[in-house]
Amino acid sequence: MAHIPINHPLRPLYRALSGLVGLYILIFGLIGFFRSSDFDFFGSHGAWVLGMRTNPAFAVLSVVAGAALLAGAVIGRNLFVLVNLAAGVVFLLAGITMLTLLRTEANFLAFSMVNVNVSFIFGMLFLAAGLYGKVGPTEGESAGATFRTGQPAHH
């Protein structure tokens, strides 16, 4: 896939942003679990934590997702790319699904409109981080530049 940039100069920025968002999600999940422990596990009502609403099920999912994103950012390399691409798709699909279920009793993660917007924003950030975080040899970098410009890269 020569059209995906390799060794992009903003790769460290995307990795740092992804790590910070992963840390936020982890902290949100931990605080959310303790604040919403008296609610039904999959109840449609939840507690407000760090600007979003959560129930125990969403808090547990947030802890798992935050830990995976943080681990991907710390480990780096192309594991970071795979984790972020997967997280981007999951967050966008979760946002669409929960937007559909928002005002119904089937709102099993106690989402609010704020949660939907945050899910979309985080999903797009993770997709961008995954697409621009690829690491590889400089030959791959040259192949990507040749693909984009139609001319050989000059080093």
Secondary structure in CASP SS format (residue, H / E / C, confidence):
PFRMAT SS
TARGET T0000
AUTHOR 0000-0000-0000
METHOD secondary structure of the structure
MODEL  1
M C 1.00
A C 1.00
H C 1.00
I C 1.00
P C 1.00
I C 1.00
N C 1.00
H C 1.00
P C 1.00
L C 1.00
R H 1.00
P H 1.00
L H 1.00
Y H 1.00
R H 1.00
A H 1.00
L H 1.00
S H 1.00
G H 1.00
L H 1.00
V H 1.00
G H 1.00
L H 1.00
Y H 1.00
I H 1.00
L H 1.00
I H 1.00
F H 1.00
G H 1.00
L H 1.00
I H 1.00
G H 1.00
F H 1.00
F H 1.00
R H 1.00
S C 1.00
S C 1.00
D C 1.00
F C 1.00
D C 1.00
F C 1.00
F C 1.00
G C 1.00
S C 1.00
H C 1.00
G C 1.00
A E 1.00
W E 1.00
V E 1.00
L C 1.00
G C 1.00
M E 1.00
R E 1.00
T E 1.00
N C 1.00
P H 1.00
A H 1.00
F H 1.00
A H 1.00
V H 1.00
L H 1.00
S H 1.00
V H 1.00
V H 1.00
A H 1.00
G H 1.00
A H 1.00
A H 1.00
L H 1.00
L H 1.00
A H 1.00
G H 1.00
A H 1.00
V H 1.00
I H 1.00
G C 1.00
R H 1.00
N H 1.00
L H 1.00
F H 1.00
V H 1.00
L H 1.00
V H 1.00
N H 1.00
L H 1.00
A H 1.00
A H 1.00
G H 1.00
V H 1.00
V H 1.00
F H 1.00
L H 1.00
L H 1.00
A H 1.00
G H 1.00
I H 1.00
T H 1.00
M H 1.00
L H 1.00
T H 1.00
L H 1.00
L C 1.00
R C 1.00
T C 1.00
E C 1.00
A C 1.00
N C 1.00
F C 1.00
L C 1.00
A C 1.00
F C 1.00
S C 1.00
M H 1.00
V H 1.00
N H 1.00
V H 1.00
N H 1.00
V H 1.00
S H 1.00
F H 1.00
I H 1.00
F H 1.00
G H 1.00
M H 1.00
L H 1.00
F H 1.00
L H 1.00
A H 1.00
A H 1.00
G H 1.00
L H 1.00
Y H 1.00
G C 1.00
K C 1.00
V C 1.00
G C 1.00
P C 1.00
T H 1.00
E H 1.00
G H 1.00
E H 1.00
S H 1.00
A H 1.00
G H 1.00
A H 1.00
T H 1.00
F H 1.00
R H 1.00
T H 1.00
G C 1.00
Q C 1.00
P C 1.00
A C 1.00
H C 1.00
H C 1.00
END
